[in-house]
Amino acid sequence: MKVKLEKFGTTLISRELGSEAFKAFQSTLLELPPNEELEIDFSGVLTLSPSWADEFLSPLLERLDERLILLPSDNLSVQATLKILQEANKRQFKFR
Amino acid sequence: MEEKLLKISEAAEILGVSIDTLRRWDESGKLTAIKKEGGTHRYYRGKDIEIFASNLLKFASDWISQGAEFPGTFYCPTSSAFQGRLVKMERMLMEKPGFEKLYSLIVLVAGEIGDNSFAHNLGKWPDTPGIFFGYDIQKGIIVLADRGLGILETLRRVRPDLSTHVKAVEVAFTEFLSGRAPEKRGNGLKLVREVVLANPIDLFFTSGDAEVHLKGDDKSFRVTRGPNVVRGCMAKINF
């Protein structure tokens, strides 16, 4: 299953909205078959902050582990945010 | 050709303040109005309003130190108001030549600092809720400020051993923790530091009497004790 993050907005900044996005995503997550990967597509996102991403991507990583796949992005804020999240969580994301 | 003068109501509209505030500012000399010969009505030159509104750092610092009024156009009472204005700034930055890629890091820095003010002071604002958020894309400046609890008081909830503003600000910018117990992670200011150190972005940040100056080509992170004690937090970003 592929999720386009821009569906949640193109300027993903606040912790509060990150948490809301994660809650809203629960019903979709339930539809993910147990053996299927979840791909996160950052295209269209203009700015991603660590606060938003920590509320959305960190719990996804915890739940899906190896099944969470991040697609490459040339956006500087996406790259910087993913780097710091890996440091904070002491875990690496799996990239395609 | 004679310059067209603005009526007090027009100047109030541009600055986002009431007519009474403009009258008070005129009486105190903060923003002097023009009176036509023999008249009592107040008028303003467009250029004067522009210059007055451009002193972002002064508005922010007078607000957090003395509670002074500032043009309402810079006030974000809620997180969603901030988000809306941040998106507008993002669009303008994207169109600035040379910032086609860098814009997202500047928005990230401003967004994290502004969002921190809301996240850490929600339900705890000592008096005025919300933040000051002013920017001038052409000049390359963004100013953010809040009259919240400040970094020391916020972090003491999870690190009661912290005793000085300097140490608290150092922890906020370098260690992975958060003042919003039981929320474990706080990584925004760490990334702000890394991004500013590695890119052509300058940052001045202050909370209490602690100051961070990250400026120029040869930046290094250090928190120092400044001459003033400020309420809440204030940040100036230059690019």
Interface residues (C-beta under 8 A of the other chain):
Chain A: T10 T11 I13 S14 R15 E16 L17 L46 T47 L48 S49 P50 S51 D54 S58 N75 L76 S77 V78 A80 T81 I84 L85 E87 A88 N89
Chain B: S79 Q83 L86 V87 E90 M94 K101 L102 Y103 S104 L105 V107 L108 G111 E112 G114 D115 N116 F118 A119 F176 R185 N187 G188 K190 L191 E194 V195
